[in-house]
Amino acid sequence: MAGRARYDRGPDCAPVTLPSGIVLSVEVKTRKRLPVLLTNALVQAEAYGPSGSVPVAVLSGLGEEPLIVLPLHAFRIIAGLASPDASAQLPLDFAKKEEAA
């Protein structure tokens, strides 16, 4: 999608239709750093899992719907958008953690 001026309302990217037919409406938020609660939860999940497992954090506010957070490349595989060895990405301009380093 074409860029837009700051504070203009509009989608960050086109809706993504999964192979199952479910349509994702994606909102992208980028910050200099992610909240420590989130990054620490993923590091902790990675440390507890067996080698090669996907770190997943489940976060919720009291009485609110829980949210699941996992690496984008892992979500793409789980959702059937990519094979484990694929290098293509969702129509979002994110690099995998290893590529960003």
Secondary structure, 3 states (H helix, E strand, C coil): CCCCCCCCCCCCCCCEECCCCCEECCCCCCCCCCCHHHHHHHHHHHHHCCCCCCCCEEECCCCCCCEEECCHHHHHHHCCCCCCCCCCCCCCCCCCHHHHC
